[in-house]
Amino acid sequence: MSRVYCFARRIALVVLACLLPLPGLAAPDADDQARVVLVGFSGALSGVSETFGKSMANAADMALGEINRQQIRIGNQRVFFRLLRQDDRNDPETAVAVARQLLQAGVVAVIGTSNSTTAQAVAKIYSDAGVPMLTPAASASSLSEQGNEGFFRMVGRDDLAAANLVDYAARSMGIRRLGVVDNESMFGIGLATSVTEYARQAGITVVGRERISYTSDLRQMIREMKRRGAEALFFGGYSAQAVLLTQLIQQEGGGMRLLLASSGVAGATYLIAARSAANGVVAIESGMPPRDMPGWRRFEEEYHQRFGLNIYGTTPFAYDAVQVLVAAMRQANSTNPRTLIDTLHKIVFKGLTGTVAFEPDGDPRIPVFTVYQGQGQRWVPLKTYEGYPAAAAPIAAEAAETPLAGPDGGKPYNAGAAPDKPVSGARH
């Protein structure tokens, strides 16, 4: 039996399960002729990013449960929503297979994906099919530059995160020499490139630009950055890698600070794993501080009561992705996917994360970021930004070609290229 057949059969069984009542959730009343509307979820539900993906799927489920209890009517007919969860494993090929099966199942929209690489693989597929895709996590700047009308994202772009983090590092931390590291992913490379350019604009010397994998010798890389005089190290990558880097910097960094722009890192999972090494780490996340979100206390209590899992920075954005989607249905009085795309481009919605509205390219109209610092197993908010900081401007397309200062103030080298003395174990 082929893997493709098995995968398709598994999807069909999940669709069938979605049409059956869930324990603890009232099914639609047949006498009222309620129509079941399927909303897809595509994200990492297994592997190293399992808890990250599940946190967003759970939030989407929670939002639909609340909406179903309202017994809303669209097109003069009561509707009942089901979430069709699919595990794309953070793998582009799997995400494409999931996209095709979700479309075949008849979903009216998709919440996901949970990273930029998978979003890049499927955004055009959903858009060409006329089905809106609302991602609560994919932040690579290039995603909104592909001309996909059905693409919407709830979080700010990477270049904005980079500009704001560099502004804080320069103005509030006094950083003048910075090492920049990424994890070879689309997400990490984009962040590192933007941080490098904004650091140059802010007068910060980039003493090294490295690219690491799970097999890299991180200890040696940290020692080399320290030798070059780095006062801080920026890492663009995933939370699991950030934990190891955090622990090694505590051991080898000699007071070097760590700056993170790792999607979902500003949550309890990272703090628990990094322990005391997280103290003093500075991270930037999309959104206002949770304490400032309207309705946060109720959301947090209900989420923990239902799922008993940690909340990530992207979790409330998945919740709001569902809320704004259904608000668009109510505004348009339709569940037609193409109609929803048109309505989402016009809607202004007050949600848990604040005002949700989209630019023509699908980016949030009011992107908000908060800089946090790890302190005693808590993330303490330090500063909140809206859009670009005053001193920064969007990066030109040729910015990646700008030469950087070489190690020890020597001759420059290009971003992504190996320095004169490559760091052992690091990949470029």
N, C-alpha and C positions, 0 to 999 in steps of 0.2 A: 504494500500500500504506500503510495507516494506521500512525501511530506506535505506537498501542496494540497492533496486531497484531505489529509488529516487536519491541516490547518483550516480549510474551508468547512469541513464537517464540525470542527470545534466551534467555529464562529456561528454556524447554523444552530447548534445546540444552545449557545449563549443567547442568541436572538429569541429562541423558543422560551428559554428561561425568563427572559425579560418580559415576556407577555403573560407570565404567570404571577399571581399575587406574591408579594414578599412578606415574610413574617413581621408582624407589628405595623404594617402599612396597609391601610384600607385599599382594596382593589376598586376599580371603577364600577359603578352601579350599572348593571346591564339595562335596567329600566330607563335610565337617563341617556342611554346610547352614547356613553363616553367613548371618545376616540383615543387610542394609545398613540403617543408621539414619542419616537425614539430620538434620544440625544446621544451621540457617541463620545467616548473618552478614549484617547490614545496617549499612552505614557508608559514609563518604566514601572512595571508592577512586579518585577523580579530583578535579581542581580544586585550590584553595589548601590544602585539608586532606588531600590525597592521602596523604602520608607518615604523617600522624597516624592515619588510618583503616587504612591497610595495616599499620601496626605492630600494631594490635589483631587484625586478621584473621590475620596471621602467627602471633601468639602463640596464638590459638585453634587454628590448624592444627597448630602444634607440640604443643600439649597432646593433641589427638586422635591425632596420630602416636604419641606415647608410650603412650597408652591402647591403641591398636590393637596395639602390640607385646606388650602383656600378654595378648592373646587372652582377654578377659573373657567371661563367660557371664551372661546375664540371662534369667530365665524358662526356665532349663535349655537355652538355645540360645546359641551363640556369636554375638556381634554385631560388626559392623565399621562404624566411623563414617566418614562423609564430611561435610566442611564445604562448604555451598553458599553461596559468597560472592556478595553482590550490592551494587552501587554505588548508594546512595541519594542521592549527590551533596550531602549535607547539605541536601537540599531536601524540605520536608514532603510535597508532592504526589508526588514520586518515591518517597519512603519509604512512602507509602500503597500505591502500585502494587506496590512490592517486597513489602510485607507480604502483600498478597492473593496474589501469585504464590508466595511461600514457603509459605503455608498450603495452596495448591492442590498444591504439590509434595509435601506431606506431611511437613514438618519436625516434629520432636518438641519443638523449642525454638529460640529465636533469641538469638544473642549480638549485642547492639547496642541502640540505635543509638549513633553517636559524638557526638551533641550533643543538647541539651535540646529544641530546637525540633522536630526530627524525632521524638524520643521522645514528645513531647506528641501528635504527630499519629497515632502508631501504637499506643501503649500499650493503649488500649481495644480496638483491633481484635484484637490478640493475646490479650488477657485474655478478651474475649467468646468467642473461638474455643477457649478452654481451653488455650492454648499458652503456656508460660512465656517471658518476655522478661527476659534478664539483661543490663543495660547496664553496661559498664565505664567509662563516661565521663559520661553525662548526670547533671548534679548540681543542676538547678533544684529548689528546695525544694518547689514546688507539685506536682511529678510524683508524689510519694507521697501526695498528699492527694486523689487523684481516685477512690479506691475500687476500683482495678484489682487484683484478687486475684493475677493472673499477673505483676505487675510486680515486679522485683527489681533493686536496684542494688548494685554492688560498692563504690562510693565514697561518701563523706560528702556531705551536703547543703551547698548554697551558704551558707545562713545560719550553719552551723557553721564553715565556712571563714572567713567574714567575721568572726565573733566572735573566733576565735582569732588572725587576722591583726591585728585592731584591738587585741587584748590585747597582742600582741607590740609593735606600734607604740607604744602608750602606755607600757607598763612597761619595755621594753628599749631602745627607740629615743628615748623622750622626746618623741614628736611631739605638738604641741599645736594645730597649724593644718594642715588637710588639704583638698586638692582631690579631688573624686570624679568619675570619668569612666567612662561605659559606651559600648558599641558598638551600641546599639539592639537587640541580640538578647535573647531571653528569658533566656538565661544571663547576659549582661552586666547587664541591667537589674535582675534579681533580686539579683545580687551587690552592685551599687552601692547599691541600696535598703537592703540589710542592713548594709553597711559604714557608710552614713550614720547609721543608727539606733544601731548599736553604738558608733560614734564619739561620738555625743551622750551615750550612757550613760557612756562613759569620760571625759567632760569635754573631748573634742577638738572644737575649732571647725571646722565644715565651711565653708570660705570660698567654695566654688563647686561646683555639680553640673552637669556638662555631658554631652551625648550627641553622639557623633561618628559619622561614616560614613567610607568610603574616600575621599570627596571633601572632607572637612573640612580647614580650615586649622589643622593641629595646631600649627604653629610659633606662630601668633598665640594659640591657646588656652593654650599653655604660658606665653607671656609674660604673659598676663592673670592666670593663676593665681599666677605669681611676684609680679605687682604687688599682688595681694590678700594676699600674705604667706604663701602655702602653703609649709610646710616639706617636705611630701611630697605626691605625687600618687598616688592609687589608680586603677588601671585594671582594669575587668572586661570582658574581651573575648577575642578569639582571638589566638593566638601571632603570626601574621603582622603584625597591627596592633601588637602589643606591641613587636615589633622596631623598627618605625619610630618609635614613641613613645619608646623607649629612646634611640635615636640622637639624636633632637631634644632630649630633656631634657639630654643631655650637652652639646649645643651652646648651648641657650637657658635651661636651668634654674637656672644660677647656684648649684649645690650642692643643688638640690631633689632629694629621694630619690624613688625610684619603687617602689611596692608593687604586686604582681601577684597575682591569683588566677585566672590564665588556664589553663584545663584543658590539661594537657600541656606547659605552658611550661617546667617545670623539667626540661629534657632537653637533649641535646647540640645539637639543631637550632637552638634559640633562641640558645644561646651562640655557635655558629658564625656565625649571621647578625648578631647584635648586636655581636660582637667585644668590644673593650675597653669599650664603653659599658655592657656587662652588669655590670661590676665595681661592687659596692655595691647592685645591685638586690636587693630582698627579695621572695621569692615563696612562696606556700603551695600545697602539693599534698596530695592524699589519700595516706594510707599512711605507714608508717614509712620511714626512710631505707633505700635498697636494701641498704646494707652490713649492716643488721640483719635483713633478710629471710632466713628459713631456706632454704637452697638457692639463694641469689641468684647466687653465682659460677658454678655449673653452668648455671643458666638463661641468664645473660648470655653465657657462652662459646658455648653451643649456638645461641642466637639469632643472634649475630653470625656464627657459622660457616655457618648455614643461609641467612640472609637478607642479611647484610652491610649492614643498615640501622640507623639510630639507634633507641634505645629511649626511649619517652616514659614519663611518670609513670603513664599509664593502661595501658601495655602488659602489665605483670604482672597487672593486674586482669582483662584479657581471658583470660589464661592460666588464672587461678583460676576465672573464670566457667565455663569448660568443665570444669575439674576438679571443682568442686562440683556441677555438673549431672550428671556421670557418677556421682559419689558418691551422689547422690540416686537415680539409677537402680538402683545396686547395693543401696542400703539398702531401696528399695521392691521390688526384684526385678522391675522393670517399666520399659518405655519409654513407657507411656501418658502423654500430656502432662498430663492432669488429675491423675493420680496424682502426677506429678512436682511439680506446683504444691503439693499438700498436703505432700509430703515436704520440699520446699525450705523451707517455713515452719517445719519442725521441726528441720532438720539443723544440726549443729555440725561444721564441717570445718576441719582444720588444713591450710592451704595455704601457698603461696609468700608471700602478703601478710600472713599471720597467721591468726587465727581468723576463719572466715567463718560468720556466722549472721545471720538476718534478723528484724527486727521484723515485727509483723502487717501493717504498711503497705508492707513490702518494703525499707525502709531497712536499712543494716547495723546490727547490734546494738552493735557496738563500732567506731564511726567514729574513725579515726586520721588526724591531719594533721601534716605536718612543715613548718616554716618554714625556708627556705633563703636563702643569700646567694650571689650570683655573685662568684667570686674567681678570677681568672686562668684563665678558660675551664673552671671547675669550679663545680658547685653544692655549697656547703658547708652541711651541716645545722646549724641553730642551736638549734632547740627542737622537741620533739614533743608534741602534745596528744592527749588522748582525750576526745571529747565536747566540751561547752562548758567554757570557762575558768571558774574559780571565781567571778569577778566578773560574769559575763554570764548572761543568762537568755534563753529563746526569745522572739523578737519577737512581740508581739501583732499581730493582723490589721490594726489601725488604725495601725500604726507608720509606714506610708508617708505618712500625712497629717501627721506631726509637722513643724512648721515648723523650718527651719534658720536658723543665723546667716547674715546677709547679708554681702556683701563688705565688708571693712574694718570689720566689727563693726556695720554699719548695719542697717536693718530686715530682718526675716527674709523668706525666700521659700520656697515649697514645693518638695519634691524633684521634679525633672523639669521644673519651670517655668523660664522664662528669667529670669536675674538682671536687675537694673535696666539694666545695660549688656551686652547679649548679646555673646558672643565671636564675632568674625568667622569665618564658615565652620562654626561648630559648630551642630548641629541638636538641637532639644529635643523 
